[in-house]
């Protein structure tokens, strides 16, 4: 019976249905595989976390819509969809939309320097322990750091990553210009 082939969650296991062809050579597209909107998702994730907003589609759509106006002033939306946003466009979105709309303080303590790993790690750790988040990017991806241990950064990530290890950054630098320290204006930050 089909019920015997279902898991407790109601999904049929493919190995229990040999007549079902598996598309091994064709993986379905995932969010982000055809667009470069991780920066906008990172902004939405940071704001909903800091402001304790419900992570509902309507809230996310409102946040995305608010980000579009400052972006349109500097680049065509087509370019943003295909190429993403770098540190300059991110700075404009945060300064023109996020900070005034949500009362979020934006700091860039490492804007003009490549921070030593130990110093930067400790600074992010202290800042997140105080309730802030760090919007962290590089040339290809943006994410949000909400907590840091001695060996891991814990993430709110649009691609599903849960953490990054300290060992990763022994091989790859943290880029200062892609680090944005965000906190609610009424909170005291440590950065």
NORVENUR-V198874 format. One record per residue. N is the residue number from 0. RES is the residue in one letter. OMEGA is omega as a letter, one per 40 degrees, with the letter a starting at -180 (none if undefined). Layout:
((N RES OMEGA) (N RES OMEGA))
This chain:
((0 X a) (1 X i) (2 X i) (3 X a) (4 X a) (5 X i) (6 X i) (7 X i) (8 X i) (9 X i) (10 X i) (11 X i) (12 X a) (13 X a) (14 X i) (15 X a) (16 X a) (17 X i) (18 X a) (19 X i) (20 X i) (21 X a) (22 X a) (23 X a) (24 X a) (25 X i) (26 X i) (27 X i) (28 X i) (29 X i) (30 X a) (31 X a) (32 X i) (33 X i) (34 X i) (35 X a) (36 X a) (37 X i) (38 X i) (39 X i) (40 X i) (41 X i) (42 X i) (43 X i) (44 X i) (45 X a) (46 X a) (47 X i) (48 X a) (49 X a) (50 X a) (51 X i) (52 X i) (53 X i) (54 X i) (55 X a) (56 X a) (57 X i) (58 X i) (59 X i) (60 X i) (61 X i) (62 X i) (63 X i) (64 X i) (65 X i) (66 X a) (67 X a) (68 X i) (69 X i) (70 X a) (71 X i) (72 X a) (73 X a) (74 X i) (75 X a) (76 X i) (77 X i) (78 X i) (79 X i) (80 X a) (81 X a) (82 X a) (83 X i) (84 X i) (85 X a) (86 X a) (87 X i) (88 X i) (89 X i) (90 X i) (91 X i) (92 X a) (93 X a) (94 X a) (95 X a) (96 X a) (97 X a) (98 X a) (99 X a) (100 X a) (101 X i) (102 X a) (103 X i) (104 X a) (105 X i) (106 X i) (107 X a) (108 X a) (109 X a) (110 X a) (111 X a) (112 X i) (113 X a) (114 X i) (115 X a) (116 X a) (117 X i) (118 X a) (119 X i) (120 X a) (121 X i) (122 X i) (123 X i) (124 X i) (125 X a) (126 X i) (127 X i) (128 X i) (129 X i) (130 X i) (131 X i) (132 X i) (133 X i) (134 X a) (135 X a) (136 X i) (137 X a) (138 X a) (139 X a) (140 X i) (141 X i) (142 X a) (143 X i) (144 X a) (145 X i) (146 X a) (147 X i) (148 X i) (149 X a) (150 X a) (151 X i) (152 X i) (153 X a) (154 X i) (155 X a) (156 X a) (157 X i) (158 X i) (159 X i) (160 X a) (161 X a) (162 X i) (163 X a) (164 X i) (165 X a) (166 X i) (167 X a) (168 X i) (169 X i) (170 X a) (171 X a) (172 X i) (173 X a) (174 X a) (175 X a) (176 X i) (177 X i) (178 X i) (179 X i) (180 X a) (181 X i) (182 X i) (183 X a) (184 X a) (185 X i) (186 X i) (187 X a) (188 X a) (189 X a) (190 X none))
